[in-house]
Amino acid sequence: MTEQVGFELRHRLPPELVVAAIRGPLRAKGGYSWFPLDATLRLHQIDDVASQILRWLDDQVGFGSVGILGFSQGSAVAIQCMRLQPLRFACGVVLSGFVVPAPVQGDFVLATRKPPIFSGRGADDRLVPQLLVTATDSWLEQHATLTRRTYAGLGHTVTDQEISDLARFLDDHLVQPAKSDSA
């Protein structure tokens, strides 16, 4: 998923949301990535890009409730942001992604707080290894109030049904109802 897909996705989500789609910093085949997926990968690289996103968020003002979403390796970065600052986000979203399988200091707070997280993936997604999917599912069950969906026939992408499910999740966890003037 590129930042352009994020902007296209925005039109299918609750209209009250303000969406920022951030591009991964590394050039990759067909677009950009957040970190290398080869022997050069070091776990600190994921912390580094998550910290960059958190610093960018520090400069954004006027938003009361913030959620974070990632697709594929962007999910690892999004959840890493939640792990580094476990009180900052109202909810998280993992689409066809995974969680970094190493402990982070904020994990204890997340396990206590259990913020809502939506996890959606295709039943036919073979890009993320099954061992990592299993570890991610286990981590999410321990650290979140989990809404998990698996979509039959779907590979490493998103489907209309998944976007509809995601929109309902965000509507429930990010969109604040308008205050009534009548008491």
C-alpha positions, 0 to 999 in steps of 0.5 A, spaced: 500 500 500 502 506 498 500 513 501 496 514 495 492 508 496 491 511 503 488 517 501 483 513 496 481 509 502 480 515 506 473 516 502 470 509 504 471 511 512 467 515 516 467 522 514 469 525 520 476 522 520 482 526 518 487 522 515 494 522 514 497 517 509 505 517 510 510 514 505 515 509 507 522 512 507 525 507 503 525 505 495 522 498 494 519 495 488 513 498 486 513 503 491 516 504 498 517 500 504 519 502 512 524 497 513 528 492 509 526 485 509 532 482 508 539 480 512 540 487 513 534 488 517 535 490 524 530 491 529 532 498 531 530 500 524 523 499 526 524 503 532 527 508 528 521 509 523 516 508 529 520 514 532 520 518 526 512 518 526 511 519 533 515 526 532 511 527 526 505 526 530 508 531 536 507 537 531 500 535 529 495 539 534 488 539 535 486 532 535 483 529 541 483 522 539 488 518 534 488 511 531 494 508 527 493 504 521 498 500 517 498 495 511 503 489 511 510 492 514 506 498 515 502 494 521 509 493 524 511 500 524 504 502 527 503 497 532 511 499 534 508 506 535 503 504 540 508 499 543 513 505 544 507 510 546 502 505 549 497 511 552 497 515 545 493 512 541 485 510 541 486 504 537 490 501 532 489 497 525 493 491 522 491 490 515 495 484 512 501 485 517 505 483 523 507 485 530 515 485 531 516 479 535 521 482 540 519 485 547 518 492 548 517 496 554 510 499 553 508 492 552 506 491 559 502 498 559 498 495 553 497 488 556 493 492 562 490 497 557 488 493 552 486 498 546 482 496 541 485 493 535 482 491 528 486 485 525 484 483 518 488 479 513 486 474 507 486 467 508 490 466 502 495 471 504 502 467 503 506 473 503 507 474 511 509 467 513 504 463 517 509 463 523 509 470 524 501 470 523 501 466 529 505 470 533 502 476 531 495 473 533 497 471 540 501 478 541 494 481 539 490 477 543 494 478 549 495 486 548 489 488 545 481 488 545 481 485 538 477 485 532 480 480 528 477 478 521 479 473 516 477 474 508 476 467 504 479 468 497 483 474 499 491 474 498 496 480 500 491 486 499 484 489 502 477 487 500 471 491 500 468 487 505 474 489 509 474 496 508 467 496 510 468 492 517 474 497 518 470 503 517 465 500 522 471 499 527 473 506 526 466 509 527 466 505 534 472 507 536 474 514 533 468 518 531 466 522 537 458 523 537 456 530 536 454 533 543 447 535 544 444 542 546 438 539 549 440 536 556 
